[in-house]
Amino acid sequence: MRRYLVDFNTANMNKVYTDVLIIGSGIAGVYTALELGDGYKITVITKEEVEISNSVLAQGGIAVSLDKNDSPEEHMRDTLYAGAGLCDEETVNILVHEAADNIKRICNFGVQFDKNEKDHDKLALTREGAHSKNRIIHAGDATGKEVCDKLIHTLMQRSNVTIKERTWALDLLVKDNTCYGVIAYNEKTGGYTAYYAGIIICASGGYGQLYYYTTNPEVATGDGAAMAYRAGGQLADLEFVQFHPTVLYHDKNKSFLISEAVRGEGAILRNSKGERFMPGYHELAELAPRDVVSRCIFSEMRKTGDSHVWLDITHKDRDWLEKRFPTIFSTCLEYGIDISKDYIPIAPAEHYCMGGIHTGIYGDTSIERFYACGESACNGIHGANRLASNSLLEGLVFGHRIGAKAYELLHDDTIDEVRKMPDFTSENEDMPRMGAEGAGQDAAEPVSDIRRTMSSLVGIVRTKESLEEARGMIDGIAAKADRMKCTKPEDFVIVNESTIASLLIRSALQREESRGAHYRADFPNRDDINWKKHITVSAHDS
């Protein structure tokens, strides 16, 4: 396996020295930078514009127990239930008990959530799948955008923060299991830079783009997990991939999310005959956990031979829908669907990755001075299946905790120490490289092959046969990618996606049971005796 995406020698490269380097500009990365305050030199690198991330696309809201009839303990109980026995109780306890304080913090940055119609001093609360109480705060149906816009605006006013857009983090610079920085590629100039830092924080997002049908943006290609793996870091729970039940199914758009909050407000699922079917599958009907609803839709589609089912919220009037779900209403209307009168065609699509870089309660990883938070991290909160609206919350709570930990690690002389860090070279680990065409006729072909393979063979329902077929196809792509000479972003994506896809498939084959978002038709039952444990992978294990 290749150690680095590109060949380099930092002695001959442009170098940047900073107290803190943050990879990614979603809610986890930006909030972490804000929580570090203005006492440190902070550099944020992001491979797109700073406004583009999975966090921005989050519609539903943020889960937090604020109502007098709710409590952190009940939020914890719901999270543990959804996680199907694999949640880390310590991290879940931290999440639910530190939630309210972090919501107050972001409100101080100007974030505006919807207010209660009867009491404008209180935030409006709604309910989503597998929550026992109304505890989802929201900003219409564009909560992620509202939060990220306000946090990014605040961050850009900070004189101690430098944001580098169109800059790809390629590989970690690690020696004796300590991370000193990253090698990065500037897409605008085509040049490489060595970023050295006192601590490095990965908030690069998940690996949803492994799948052909996904709600994730193009940036979600598993870069953080792949670079951590190549550097010897430990990954966990890669087999647990959540498919959102209700994604618009239209010829012109098969990636637009129809928020779980729509079902929280009473929408029901109907098959092609117009029949409501969820009560026949689960006692919570449309509000069952996401993995359950997705499998039920998949089963219903297989029964009828249809490519989609329907979501019905026509019992709500137009004015209410336009106010509560302005983005969903207007987007559907663009495609000729008036959701106050028409059923919405939907089908499940990949949405969230529970797995990632294995971390502790302060975002610490198996590599010293390298931290991770948000969807790139796996700290055990979500277990085998994430509870709705816990994702933005996780980025906030653990971004804050990393910020607090940084105060213990950084000091006035950090930059001076950073300047003394060693040079790195890839020369001793180099191997003969073939051109990018070695992975296919062009860079787009192997990426498309990966995504179609994962969607068709490693999706909502898996079997040993489908997984082994997928492994053969992905391993063939990975072997060619391993020998590629990477020169452009498309090449980086091939290597990173084939790396994570291969590891995901191996974990899915190893877990011979069905639990949460991982469903094996050949092992349909949950097996707590043998499999109530996490699967971790590391290059050191290979």
C-alpha positions as CSV (number, residue, x, y, z in Angstrom):
1,M,0.0,0.0,0.0
2,R,1.2,3.5,-0.9
3,R,2.1,5.7,2.0
4,Y,1.7,9.1,0.3
5,L,-0.4,10.3,-2.6
6,V,2.4,12.3,-4.1
7,D,6.2,12.2,-3.9
8,F,7.8,15.1,-2.1
9,N,10.6,16.5,0.0
10,T,9.6,19.2,2.5
11,A,13.1,20.6,2.5
12,N,12.4,21.9,-1.0
13,M,8.8,23.0,-0.5
14,N,6.9,26.1,0.5
15,K,6.2,25.8,4.3
16,V,3.5,27.4,6.4
17,Y,3.8,27.5,10.2
18,T,0.8,27.8,12.4
19,D,-0.3,27.0,16.0
20,V,-3.4,25.1,14.8
21,L,-4.2,23.6,11.5
22,I,-7.9,22.7,10.8
23,I,-8.8,20.5,7.8
24,G,-12.4,21.3,6.7
25,S,-14.9,24.2,6.9
26,G,-18.1,22.4,8.0
27,I,-19.7,23.1,11.4
28,A,-17.1,21.0,13.3
29,G,-14.1,22.8,11.8
30,V,-15.4,26.3,11.9
31,Y,-16.8,26.0,15.5
32,T,-13.6,24.5,16.7
33,A,-11.7,27.4,15.3
34,L,-14.0,29.9,17.0
35,E,-13.8,28.0,20.3
36,L,-10.0,28.3,20.2
37,G,-10.4,32.1,20.5
38,D,-8.0,34.7,19.1
39,G,-4.9,33.9,21.1
40,Y,-3.5,31.4,18.5
41,K,-2.5,31.5,14.9
42,I,-5.1,29.3,13.2
43,T,-5.1,28.1,9.6
44,V,-8.2,26.5,8.0
45,I,-7.7,24.6,4.7
46,T,-10.7,23.4,2.7
47,K,-10.8,21.8,-0.7
48,E,-13.8,23.8,-1.9
49,E,-15.1,27.3,-1.0
50,V,-15.5,27.7,2.7
51,E,-19.3,27.6,2.4
52,I,-19.5,24.2,0.8
53,S,-19.8,21.3,3.3
54,N,-22.3,18.6,4.3
55,S,-23.2,20.7,7.4
56,V,-24.6,23.4,5.2
57,L,-27.0,20.9,3.6
58,A,-28.4,19.8,7.0
59,Q,-32.1,20.6,6.9
60,G,-33.8,19.2,10.0
61,G,-32.2,20.7,13.0
62,I,-30.2,20.1,16.2
63,A,-31.4,17.8,19.0
64,V,-31.2,19.3,22.5
65,S,-33.4,18.7,25.5
66,L,-34.9,22.1,26.4
67,D,-38.5,21.4,27.3
68,K,-39.5,20.9,30.9
69,N,-41.0,17.5,30.0
70,D,-37.7,16.4,28.5
71,S,-34.2,15.7,29.9
72,P,-30.7,14.9,28.8
73,E,-31.3,11.4,30.2
74,E,-34.2,10.8,27.9
75,H,-32.2,12.2,24.9
76,M,-29.5,9.7,25.9
77,R,-31.9,6.9,26.1
78,D,-33.2,7.6,22.6
79,T,-29.7,7.9,21.2
80,L,-28.7,4.5,22.8
81,Y,-31.8,2.9,21.3
82,A,-31.1,4.2,17.8
83,G,-27.5,3.1,18.1
84,A,-28.5,-0.6,18.5
85,G,-26.2,-1.5,21.3
86,L,-22.9,0.0,20.0
87,C,-23.0,3.5,21.4
88,D,-20.2,4.6,23.8
89,E,-22.2,5.6,26.8
90,E,-19.6,8.0,28.1
91,T,-19.5,10.0,24.9
92,V,-23.3,10.0,24.6
93,N,-23.6,11.3,28.1
94,I,-21.2,14.1,27.2
95,L,-23.2,14.9,24.1
96,V,-26.6,15.2,25.8
97,H,-25.4,17.1,28.9
98,E,-23.2,19.6,27.1
99,A,-25.7,20.2,24.3
100,A,-27.6,23.2,25.8
101,D,-24.4,25.1,26.7
102,N,-23.2,24.8,23.1
103,I,-26.5,25.9,21.7
104,K,-26.2,29.1,23.8
105,R,-22.7,29.6,22.5
106,I,-23.8,29.5,18.8
107,C,-26.8,31.8,19.6
108,N,-24.2,34.3,20.9
109,F,-22.6,34.2,17.4
110,G,-25.9,35.3,15.9
111,V,-27.5,32.0,15.0
112,Q,-31.3,32.5,14.7
113,F,-33.5,29.5,15.4
114,D,-37.3,29.5,14.9
115,K,-39.2,30.7,18.0
116,N,-42.2,29.1,19.7
117,E,-45.4,30.6,18.2
118,K,-47.0,31.2,21.6
119,D,-43.9,32.2,23.6
120,H,-41.3,34.0,21.5
121,D,-38.8,33.7,24.4
122,K,-38.5,30.0,23.7
123,L,-37.2,28.1,20.8
124,A,-39.7,26.1,18.7
125,L,-39.3,22.3,19.1
126,T,-40.3,19.6,16.7
127,R,-39.9,15.8,16.7
128,E,-38.0,13.4,14.4
129,G,-37.7,9.7,14.0
130,A,-36.9,7.6,17.1
131,H,-37.0,10.7,19.4
132,S,-39.5,10.2,22.3
133,K,-40.0,14.0,22.7
134,N,-40.1,17.2,20.7
135,R,-36.5,18.4,21.1
136,I,-35.4,19.4,17.6
137,I,-34.5,23.1,17.3
138,H,-34.5,24.4,13.7
139,A,-34.2,27.4,11.4
140,G,-37.0,26.6,8.9
141,D,-35.7,23.6,6.9
142,A,-32.2,25.1,6.4
143,T,-30.7,24.8,9.9
144,G,-27.3,23.8,8.7
145,K,-27.0,26.8,6.4
146,E,-28.1,29.2,9.1
147,V,-25.6,27.9,11.6
148,C,-22.7,27.7,9.2
149,D,-23.4,31.1,7.6
150,K,-23.3,32.8,11.0
151,L,-20.3,30.9,12.3
152,I,-18.3,31.4,9.0
153,H,-19.1,35.1,9.0
154,T,-17.8,35.4,12.6
155,L,-14.7,33.4,11.8
156,M,-13.8,35.6,8.8
157,Q,-13.7,38.6,11.1
158,R,-10.9,37.0,13.2
159,S,-7.5,38.5,12.4
160,N,-5.7,35.4,13.8
161,V,-7.5,33.0,11.3
162,T,-6.3,32.3,7.7
163,I,-8.6,30.4,5.4
164,K,-7.1,28.6,2.4
165,E,-9.8,27.6,-0.1
166,R,-9.3,25.0,-2.9
167,T,-6.6,23.5,-0.9
168,W,-6.6,19.7,-0.6
169,A,-5.0,18.0,2.5
170,L,-3.3,15.0,1.0
171,D,-1.3,13.3,3.7
172,L,-0.3,13.6,7.4
173,L,3.4,14.2,8.2
174,V,3.9,11.7,11.0
175,K,7.1,10.5,12.7
176,D,7.3,8.2,15.7
177,N,3.5,8.3,15.8
178,T,3.4,12.1,16.3
179,C,1.7,14.3,13.7
180,Y,3.6,17.4,12.7
181,G,1.5,18.7,9.8
182,V,0.2,17.9,6.4
183,I,1.1,18.0,2.7
184,A,-1.5,20.0,0.8
185,Y,-2.2,20.7,-2.8
186,N,-3.4,24.1,-4.0
187,E,-5.9,23.5,-6.8
188,K,-5.5,27.1,-8.1
189,T,-1.7,27.1,-8.5
190,G,-1.1,23.3,-8.9
191,G,1.6,23.7,-6.2
192,Y,2.3,21.8,-3.0
193,T,2.7,23.2,0.5
194,A,3.9,21.7,3.8
195,Y,1.7,23.0,6.6
196,Y,3.3,22.5,10.0
197,A,1.3,23.0,13.2
198,G,1.3,22.5,17.0
199,I,-1.9,20.4,16.6
200,I,-3.8,19.2,13.6
201,I,-7.6,18.9,13.6
202,C,-9.4,16.9,11.0
203,A,-12.9,18.0,10.3
204,S,-13.0,16.9,6.7
205,G,-16.4,15.1,6.7
206,G,-17.4,11.6,5.8
207,Y,-17.3,9.3,2.8
208,G,-20.8,9.5,1.4
209,Q,-19.5,10.0,-2.1
210,L,-18.5,6.3,-2.2
211,Y,-22.2,5.8,-3.2
212,Y,-23.8,6.8,-6.5
213,Y,-27.0,8.0,-4.8
214,T,-26.1,10.2,-1.8
215,T,-27.3,13.4,-0.2
216,N,-23.7,14.4,0.4
217,P,-21.8,17.1,-1.6
218,E,-18.9,16.2,-3.9
219,V,-16.4,17.0,-1.2
220,A,-17.4,14.0,1.0
221,T,-14.8,11.6,-0.5
222,G,-13.3,10.1,2.8
223,D,-10.1,12.1,2.5
224,G,-9.6,12.4,6.3
225,A,-10.1,8.7,7.0
226,A,-7.9,7.7,4.1
227,M,-5.0,10.0,5.1
228,A,-5.2,8.9,8.7
229,Y,-5.2,5.2,7.6
230,R,-2.1,5.7,5.4
231,A,-0.3,7.4,8.4
232,G,-1.0,4.4,10.7
233,G,-4.1,5.8,12.4
234,Q,-7.0,3.7,13.6
235,L,-10.4,3.7,11.9
236,A,-13.6,2.2,13.4
237,D,-17.2,1.2,12.4
238,L,-16.7,1.8,8.7
239,E,-19.4,-0.8,7.8
240,F,-22.2,1.4,9.4
241,V,-23.5,3.7,6.6
242,Q,-26.8,5.4,7.1
243,F,-29.3,5.6,4.2
244,H,-31.8,8.4,4.6
245,P,-35.3,7.1,3.9
246,T,-36.7,10.1,2.1
247,V,-34.7,11.6,-0.7
248,L,-36.4,13.1,-3.7
249,Y,-36.7,10.7,-6.6
250,H,-37.0,12.8,-9.8
251,D,-35.4,12.5,-13.2
252,K,-33.7,15.9,-12.6
253,N,-32.7,15.3,-9.0
254,K,-32.1,12.2,-6.9
255,S,-30.0,13.7,-4.1
256,F,-32.3,16.4,-2.6
257,L,-33.1,15.5,1.0
258,I,-36.7,15.6,2.2
259,S,-36.0,16.2,5.9
260,E,-37.0,13.8,8.6
261,A,-38.8,16.7,10.1
262,V,-41.5,16.4,7.4
263,R,-42.4,13.0,8.9
264,G,-42.0,14.6,12.3
265,E,-44.8,17.0,11.3
266,G,-47.1,14.1,10.4
267,A,-46.2,13.1,6.8
268,I,-46.9,9.4,6.0
269,L,-45.4,7.0,3.5
270,R,-47.5,5.4,0.8
271,N,-46.8,2.7,-1.8
272,S,-47.7,2.9,-5.5
273,K,-51.2,1.8,-4.6
274,G,-51.6,4.8,-2.3
275,E,-51.6,2.5,0.8
276,R,-49.8,3.6,4.0
277,F,-47.4,0.7,4.8
278,M,-45.2,1.7,7.7
279,P,-47.6,0.6,10.5
280,G,-47.3,-2.9,9.2
281,Y,-43.6,-2.9,9.7
282,H,-42.9,-1.1,13.0
283,E,-44.8,0.2,16.0
284,L,-43.3,3.7,15.5
285,A,-44.4,3.7,11.9
286,E,-42.9,6.7,10.0
287,L,-41.0,7.7,13.1
288,A,-39.0,4.5,13.5
289,P,-35.2,4.8,13.4
290,R,-33.8,5.7,10.0
291,D,-32.3,2.3,9.2
292,V,-35.7,0.6,9.9
293,V,-37.6,3.1,7.7
294,S,-35.1,2.8,4.8
295,R,-35.2,-1.0,4.9
296,C,-39.0,-1.0,5.0
297,I,-39.1,1.3,1.9
298,F,-36.6,-0.9,0.2
299,S,-38.7,-4.0,1.0
300,E,-41.9,-2.2,-0.2
301,M,-40.2,-1.2,-3.5
302,R,-39.0,-4.8,-4.0
303,K,-42.5,-6.1,-3.4
304,T,-44.1,-3.8,-6.0
305,G,-41.2,-3.5,-8.4
306,D,-41.3,0.3,-8.1
307,S,-38.3,2.6,-8.1
308,H,-39.7,4.8,-5.4
309,V,-42.6,5.3,-2.9
310,W,-44.5,8.4,-1.9
311,L,-44.4,10.8,1.0
312,D,-47.7,12.5,1.8
313,I,-48.0,15.7,3.8
314,T,-51.1,17.0,1.9
315,H,-53.0,17.3,5.2
316,K,-51.1,20.5,5.9
317,D,-52.1,23.7,4.2
318,R,-49.9,25.5,1.7
319,D,-49.2,28.6,3.9
320,W,-48.0,26.5,6.8
321,L,-45.8,24.3,4.5
322,E,-44.2,27.3,2.8
323,K,-43.4,28.8,6.2
324,R,-42.2,25.6,7.9
325,F,-40.4,24.0,5.0
326,P,-39.5,26.9,2.6
327,T,-36.6,25.1,0.9
328,I,-38.3,21.8,0.4
329,F,-41.5,23.5,-0.8
330,S,-39.8,25.7,-3.3
331,T,-37.4,23.0,-4.6
332,C,-40.3,20.5,-5.1
333,L,-42.3,23.2,-6.8
334,E,-39.4,23.7,-9.3
335,Y,-40.0,20.1,-10.3
336,G,-43.8,20.5,-10.6
337,I,-44.6,19.0,-7.2
338,D,-46.9,21.1,-5.0
339,I,-46.5,19.3,-1.7
340,S,-49.7,20.8,-0.3
341,K,-51.6,18.8,-3.0
342,D,-49.2,16.2,-4.4
343,Y,-47.4,13.3,-3.0
344,I,-43.6,13.5,-3.0
345,P,-41.7,10.7,-4.9
346,I,-38.9,9.5,-2.6
347,A,-36.4,6.7,-2.3
348,P,-33.6,6.0,0.2
349,A,-30.1,7.3,-0.5
350,E,-26.7,7.3,1.4
351,H,-26.7,10.1,4.0
352,Y,-24.3,9.7,6.8
353,C,-21.3,7.6,7.9
354,M,-21.1,6.5,11.5
355,G,-17.6,5.2,11.0
356,G,-14.4,7.2,10.7
357,I,-11.2,8.1,12.5
358,H,-11.3,6.5,15.9
359,T,-11.3,9.2,18.6
360,G,-11.6,9.6,22.4
361,I,-13.8,12.1,24.3
362,Y,-11.6,15.1,23.4
363,G,-11.2,14.2,19.7
364,D,-7.8,12.6,20.4
365,T,-6.8,9.9,17.9
366,S,-4.2,7.0,17.9
367,I,-1.7,9.5,16.5
368,E,-0.3,12.1,18.9
369,R,-1.3,15.8,18.2
370,F,-3.8,14.7,15.6
371,Y,-7.4,15.3,16.4
372,A,-10.7,14.7,14.6
373,C,-14.3,15.7,15.0
374,G,-17.6,15.8,13.1
375,E,-18.4,13.2,10.5
376,S,-14.7,12.4,9.9
377,A,-14.5,11.1,13.5
378,C,-15.9,8.0,15.2
379,N,-16.2,8.5,18.9
380,G,-18.9,6.0,19.5
381,I,-21.8,8.4,19.9
382,H,-23.9,7.1,17.0
383,G,-23.2,3.4,17.5
384,A,-24.6,1.4,14.6
385,N,-27.1,4.0,13.5
386,R,-27.2,7.8,14.1
387,L,-30.2,9.3,15.8
388,A,-31.7,12.1,13.7
389,S,-30.3,15.6,14.4
390,N,-27.4,14.4,16.5
391,S,-24.8,15.2,13.8
392,L,-24.6,19.0,14.0
393,L,-24.7,18.7,17.7
394,E,-21.8,16.3,17.7
395,G,-19.7,18.8,15.7
396,L,-20.5,21.5,18.3
397,V,-20.0,19.6,21.5
398,F,-16.7,17.9,20.4
399,G,-15.4,20.9,18.5
400,H,-15.7,22.8,21.8
401,R,-14.0,20.0,23.7
402,I,-11.1,20.0,21.3
403,G,-10.8,23.7,21.7
404,A,-10.6,23.3,25.5
405,K,-8.0,20.6,25.1
406,A,-5.9,22.8,22.9
407,Y,-5.4,25.3,25.7
408,E,-3.5,22.5,27.6
409,L,-1.3,21.7,24.6
410,L,-0.5,25.1,23.1
411,H,1.5,27.9,24.7
412,D,3.3,31.1,23.7
413,D,6.3,29.3,22.2
414,T,4.4,26.9,20.1
415,I,5.2,28.6,16.8
416,D,8.9,28.6,17.6
417,E,8.8,24.9,18.3
418,V,6.8,24.3,15.1
419,R,9.6,25.9,13.1
420,K,12.0,23.3,14.5
421,M,10.0,20.4,13.2
422,P,11.7,17.9,11.0
423,D,11.7,17.7,7.2
424,F,9.9,14.8,5.6
425,T,10.5,13.0,2.3
426,S,8.7,10.3,0.5
427,E,11.7,9.2,-1.5
428,N,12.6,6.2,0.6
429,E,9.1,4.8,0.2
430,D,8.7,5.6,-3.4
431,M,7.7,2.9,-5.9
432,P,7.4,2.8,-9.7
433,R,4.4,4.8,-10.8
434,M,2.3,4.6,-13.9
435,G,0.3,7.4,-15.3
436,A,-3.2,8.3,-14.2
437,E,-4.6,6.3,-17.1
438,G,-3.5,3.1,-15.3
439,A,-6.7,3.2,-13.2
440,G,-8.9,3.5,-16.2
441,Q,-9.5,5.3,-19.5
442,D,-9.8,8.5,-17.5
443,A,-10.1,9.6,-13.9
444,A,-13.9,9.7,-13.9
445,E,-14.3,6.0,-14.9
446,P,-12.9,4.3,-11.8
447,V,-14.7,6.7,-9.5
448,S,-18.0,6.0,-11.3
449,D,-17.2,2.2,-11.0
450,I,-16.6,2.5,-7.3
451,R,-19.8,4.4,-6.6
452,R,-22.0,2.1,-8.7
453,T,-20.4,-1.0,-7.2
454,M,-21.0,0.3,-3.6
455,S,-24.6,1.3,-4.3
456,S,-25.6,-2.0,-6.0
457,L,-23.6,-4.4,-3.8
458,V,-22.9,-2.7,-0.4
459,G,-26.1,-0.8,0.2
460,I,-29.1,-1.1,2.4
461,V,-29.2,-4.9,2.2
462,R,-26.0,-6.9,2.0
463,T,-25.0,-10.6,1.6
464,K,-21.7,-12.4,1.6
465,E,-22.0,-13.0,-2.1
466,S,-22.7,-9.3,-2.9
467,L,-19.8,-8.2,-0.6
468,E,-17.3,-10.6,-2.1
469,E,-18.3,-9.5,-5.6
470,A,-17.8,-5.9,-4.5
471,R,-14.5,-6.6,-2.9
472,G,-13.1,-8.2,-6.1
473,M,-14.2,-5.1,-8.1
474,I,-12.9,-2.5,-5.6
475,D,-9.6,-4.3,-4.9
476,G,-8.9,-4.3,-8.7
477,I,-9.4,-0.5,-8.8
478,A,-7.4,-0.1,-5.6
479,A,-4.5,-2.1,-6.9
480,K,-4.2,0.1,-10.0
481,A,-4.7,3.3,-7.9
482,D,-1.9,2.2,-5.7
483,R,0.5,2.5,-8.6
484,M,-0.9,5.7,-10.1
485,K,1.1,8.8,-10.3
486,C,-1.3,11.3,-8.7
487,T,-1.1,14.8,-10.2
488,K,-4.6,16.2,-9.8
489,P,-7.7,16.1,-7.5
490,E,-9.4,13.4,-9.6
491,D,-6.5,11.1,-8.9
492,F,-6.6,11.8,-5.2
493,V,-10.3,10.9,-5.1
494,I,-9.6,7.6,-6.8
495,V,-7.0,6.5,-4.2
496,N,-9.0,7.8,-1.2
497,E,-12.3,6.3,-2.3
498,S,-10.9,2.9,-3.3
499,T,-9.0,2.8,0.0
500,I,-12.0,3.4,2.2
501,A,-14.4,1.3,0.1
502,S,-12.1,-1.6,0.4
503,L,-11.8,-1.3,4.2
504,L,-15.6,-0.8,4.5
505,I,-16.3,-4.0,2.5
506,R,-13.9,-6.0,4.7
507,S,-15.6,-4.7,7.8
508,A,-19.0,-5.5,6.4
509,L,-17.9,-9.1,5.6
510,Q,-16.4,-9.5,9.0
511,R,-19.6,-8.5,10.8
512,E,-21.8,-11.6,10.5
513,E,-24.9,-10.2,12.0
514,S,-27.5,-7.4,11.3
515,R,-27.2,-4.3,13.5
516,G,-28.4,-0.8,13.0
517,A,-27.5,0.4,9.5
518,H,-25.6,-2.8,8.6
519,Y,-28.1,-5.4,7.4
520,R,-26.9,-8.8,6.3
521,A,-29.7,-10.8,4.6
522,D,-27.7,-14.0,5.3
523,F,-27.3,-13.0,9.0
524,P,-30.6,-11.2,9.6
525,N,-30.5,-11.2,13.4
526,R,-28.6,-9.1,15.9
527,D,-25.9,-11.2,17.7
528,D,-24.9,-9.5,21.0
529,I,-22.9,-12.5,22.1
530,N,-20.4,-12.4,19.3
531,W,-20.8,-8.9,17.7
532,K,-21.5,-6.4,20.4
533,K,-18.2,-4.8,19.6
534,H,-16.5,-2.4,17.3
535,I,-14.4,-3.4,14.2
536,T,-11.3,-1.3,14.0
537,V,-8.8,-1.2,11.2
538,S,-5.2,0.2,10.9
539,A,-2.5,-0.1,8.3
540,H,-0.4,-1.5,11.1
541,D,-2.7,-4.5,11.2
542,S,-2.2,-5.3,7.5
